[in-house]
Amino acid sequence: MSNRRGLLLVVSAPSGGGKSTLIARLLKQIDGISFSISYTTRKPRPGEMHGREYFFISEEDFHLMRKREEFLEWAQVYGNYYATHRNTVETILARGEDVLLDIDVQGARQVRRLMPDAVLVFILPPSFDILASRLRQRALDAEETIRQRLKAASEEVKAYAEFDYCIINDDLERAVQELVSVTMAERIRPRRLRNTVDAILSGFRSCE
C-alpha cells in the first residue's frame, strides 16, 4: 500500500438513503481504508461521542478553521455546519491508505473541484415513499424536519449523474457488494498503481 497514493472515496445520499449502513458494512469487509470523521456545529444526539461520530465544535471555532482554509469541503445543512479536515485526508492518502468521506452533494462537488481524482458514489433510495418511510421509522427528527429533509432529497437526487457510480439501495446485501466492488476496482486502476508497476517494470531487462 505504501507504494501508491491512496484512493479518496466519497459517498453521498439523501438523508435516510442508507449510506451510513452501507459504509459501516464496507469498512468491516475491506482493510486499509480510513473513515474521515467530519467536524460539525450541531449538538450531539443521544449516544454520540466526540471524535467517534463527529468532532463537535462551536460555530466560532468552525468559522476560524474555515478562514484558515483547514477544510477540504464544508457545507451548511439544516442550520448546522459540517466539514472535512483537509490535512487529515491528505496525510492519510500520502501514506498510501484509502480515505472514505460520508458527505452531502454540496461537499462532493467541492471535493471534485479540488481533488479531481476522487471517486464519487451516489446512494439512491428505491423510491420517494420508501425514503419517507425510512426517515419516519428511525424517529430521530420532528415531522417538520422530516419534511425539510424530503424536500432537500428531491433536489439532491437530481445530482446523481454528477457522480462516478450510482448504487440503488433497494437490497442491502447487493448494495453493499456493489460498493465493495467499486472500491476494489478503483484500487487497481493503473494510475493508482503507477509506483508499484514502475518498480516491477524496472526489474525487466531487454531481450535484445
KAJO-V60175 format. One record per residue. N is the residue number from 0. RES is the residue in one letter. OMEGA is omega in whole degrees, 0 to 359 (* if undefined). Layout:
N:RES:OMEGA ; N:RES:OMEGA
//
This chain:
0:M:185 ; 1:S:181 ; 2:N:180 ; 3:R:174 ; 4:R:184 ; 5:G:177 ; 6:L:173 ; 7:L:183 ; 8:L:181 ; 9:V:179 ; 10:V:181 ; 11:S:178 ; 12:A:171 ; 13:P:176 ; 14:S:183 ; 15:G:182 ; 16:G:176 ; 17:G:184 ; 18:K:180 ; 19:S:177 ; 20:T:180 ; 21:L:180 ; 22:I:180 ; 23:A:179 ; 24:R:178 ; 25:L:183 ; 26:L:177 ; 27:K:186 ; 28:Q:186 ; 29:I:175 ; 30:D:173 ; 31:G:178 ; 32:I:182 ; 33:S:177 ; 34:F:180 ; 35:S:180 ; 36:I:184 ; 37:S:171 ; 38:Y:178 ; 39:T:176 ; 40:T:180 ; 41:R:180 ; 42:K:179 ; 43:P:172 ; 44:R:178 ; 45:P:179 ; 46:G:179 ; 47:E:183 ; 48:M:177 ; 49:H:180 ; 50:G:177 ; 51:R:175 ; 52:E:180 ; 53:Y:163 ; 54:F:183 ; 55:F:183 ; 56:I:179 ; 57:S:178 ; 58:E:178 ; 59:E:179 ; 60:D:179 ; 61:F:182 ; 62:H:175 ; 63:L:179 ; 64:M:179 ; 65:R:179 ; 66:K:178 ; 67:R:179 ; 68:E:179 ; 69:E:186 ; 70:F:173 ; 71:L:177 ; 72:E:175 ; 73:W:180 ; 74:A:172 ; 75:Q:184 ; 76:V:179 ; 77:Y:174 ; 78:G:179 ; 79:N:180 ; 80:Y:177 ; 81:Y:181 ; 82:A:175 ; 83:T:182 ; 84:H:186 ; 85:R:186 ; 86:N:179 ; 87:T:181 ; 88:V:184 ; 89:E:179 ; 90:T:180 ; 91:I:180 ; 92:L:183 ; 93:A:179 ; 94:R:172 ; 95:G:179 ; 96:E:179 ; 97:D:180 ; 98:V:178 ; 99:L:177 ; 100:L:174 ; 101:D:185 ; 102:I:183 ; 103:D:184 ; 104:V:178 ; 105:Q:181 ; 106:G:180 ; 107:A:179 ; 108:R:179 ; 109:Q:179 ; 110:V:180 ; 111:R:179 ; 112:R:184 ; 113:L:183 ; 114:M:185 ; 115:P:181 ; 116:D:179 ; 117:A:179 ; 118:V:185 ; 119:L:180 ; 120:V:178 ; 121:F:177 ; 122:I:184 ; 123:L:175 ; 124:P:183 ; 125:P:177 ; 126:S:177 ; 127:F:183 ; 128:D:179 ; 129:I:178 ; 130:L:179 ; 131:A:179 ; 132:S:180 ; 133:R:181 ; 134:L:181 ; 135:R:181 ; 136:Q:181 ; 137:R:170 ; 138:A:179 ; 139:L:188 ; 140:D:173 ; 141:A:184 ; 142:E:179 ; 143:E:178 ; 144:T:178 ; 145:I:179 ; 146:R:177 ; 147:Q:180 ; 148:R:179 ; 149:L:177 ; 150:K:178 ; 151:A:181 ; 152:A:180 ; 153:S:176 ; 154:E:184 ; 155:E:184 ; 156:V:179 ; 157:K:183 ; 158:A:187 ; 159:Y:184 ; 160:A:177 ; 161:E:185 ; 162:F:180 ; 163:D:182 ; 164:Y:176 ; 165:C:180 ; 166:I:178 ; 167:I:186 ; 168:N:176 ; 169:D:176 ; 170:D:189 ; 171:L:184 ; 172:E:179 ; 173:R:180 ; 174:A:177 ; 175:V:181 ; 176:Q:176 ; 177:E:178 ; 178:L:176 ; 179:V:181 ; 180:S:178 ; 181:V:182 ; 182:T:182 ; 183:M:180 ; 184:A:181 ; 185:E:179 ; 186:R:186 ; 187:I:172 ; 188:R:183 ; 189:P:183 ; 190:R:179 ; 191:R:183 ; 192:L:189 ; 193:R:182 ; 194:N:180 ; 195:T:181 ; 196:V:179 ; 197:D:179 ; 198:A:178 ; 199:I:183 ; 200:L:180 ; 201:S:180 ; 202:G:178 ; 203:F:179 ; 204:R:179 ; 205:S:178 ; 206:C:182 ; 207:E:*
//
